[in-house]
Amino acid sequence: DLEIATIKEQVVQVVKYFDNNHFASAALKSACGQRLMMPQDVRWNTMCGCLESYIKHWPTLMAICEEHRNEIDKNIGNIINNGGVKRNAEELLQILKPIATSLDHIQKETCSIADAVEIWKKLEKELPLTSFEMKRKFKKRTDQALLPSHFLAI
């Protein structure tokens, strides 16, 4: 509900390229010894990890694209060299990080219904809800998740 348009797709495109292209994968491994994290649809917090990985390794990715501009796909190079994509990835990460932390807490075996209410309240304070539309979407999700019985448990 709170995504920034096309950022997820662009970051995933870069991650897939550096995961599936032998030259790019070898260059990244040689430069930093790590791979970028691929998000998985069935694992909720992996998109947050993917964005963190992309942002952390962004300077290395830029250096690889500059040093090997003839070997790296031009579309991938354009995405990486676009500072707006990086800034939007950072903004999306600021939105997803509190959600990921809340999910971790709410999925614990010891989490109670009363804890869930407190987690949602804390999430509302931590999320950078900068527009009316974002606030509306968050309220809609809160209303779906928290029923009167949840508030009775407090």
N, C-alpha and C positions, 0 to 999 in steps of 0.2 A: 504493500500500500504506500510506502514512503520512499520508493525508489526514485533515483534521478535518471531520467530517460537516457537510454542507450549506453550508459557507462558500464553496466554489468556486461553487456554484449561485447563492448570493445576490449575490456580487460580480459574477459574469457578468451576472446580471439587471440590476444597476445600470448596468454598462458598456453593455449593449445598449440600455437605455432612453436613456442620454445620447448614444448613437450614433445611434439611430433616431428619437427624438422631436425635431422641429425646434426647438421652444421651448427644451427642455432643452439641446440641443446648442449653440444660439446663446448661451444664458446661460453655459454652461461656457467656450465660446470667448471670450466677452466678458470673463469673470472672470480667466482664466489663459492664454488664447491657445493652449491645447493640448486634445487629445482624450485620452480614456482608452484604454489599450491593450487590445485584444480578444485573448483567448487563442485559439490555433488548435490543434486536436487533432494535426495532423501536425508541429507545431513544438514540441518538448519544453519549451523554456525560456520559452515565451510566457506560461504561467500565472504564473511567477515575475515576469515583467515586468508582467503585469496586476495582480497584488497590489501591487507597488511603486507602480504608477501610481495605484491606488485609495487606498492609504495616503497617498501624497504629496499627493493632491488632496482628501482627505477633509474638511479644514476648509473648502475652497471649496465642496464638494458640500453640506455642512451649511448654509453661508451661503445658497446658492442655494435649498435646500429651505425655509429659514426665510423668506427674502425673497419667495419666489414660492410659498408653500404652497398657494394655490388653483390654480395652474397645474401643479404637479408631482404626479404620481401618488402617492396616499397610501401605497401599498405600498412604493414606492421610497423615499419619505421615511422610512417606518418602519425600513427596512433601514439607511439612512444614519445615522439618529439613534440606532440601537442600538449603544451602545458595545461591547457584547459581540461583535458582528459584526466591528468594527474590531480588537479585541484578538485574536480568533480568526484574522483575516486576518494579523495580525502574527506570531502563533505559526506559522501555516502557512508564511509567508514564511521564518521562521527554519529551518524544515525543508527547504523547497525550494531556498533559496539555495545551501547546500553541494552539493546534488545537481546544480543547474544548473552550478555551477563545475566539478564533476567531469565532467559531460557535455561541457563545452567542452574540457577537457583530453583526455579519452579519444577525442574525435572528431577531434583534430588528426592530420594526415597523418603526423607524426613520432612518434606514440605507439606504443610497443612493447608486447608482451605483459607484459614485466616492469614497465613503467610502469603498466599496468592494475592489477596487484596492489598497487602502492604507492598508486595513486589510491583503490582500495577501502579500504585500511587507513586512509588519511588521512580518507576520508569517514566511516568508522566513529567516528573520534575527534571529528570536527566536528559530526556530527548530534546534535541533542538528543533522544536516545532515552530518553524519560522513563518508559516503562512496559515491563513484561515483554513485552507483546504487540508493541510496536514493535520491541523487540530481536529477538524471534522472527521477525518479518517481514523485518527487515534480514538476519538470518542466512540465512534461506531464499533471499533474492535473491542474497546473496554466494555461497552454495553452488551456485546455478544459473549464476552468471557466471564463477566461478573454478574451473577444473578442475585436476587434478594437474599437467598440462602447463604451466599458468600459473606454478605455483610452481617448476617446474624451470628456468624462464627467468630467475629472479632471480639 
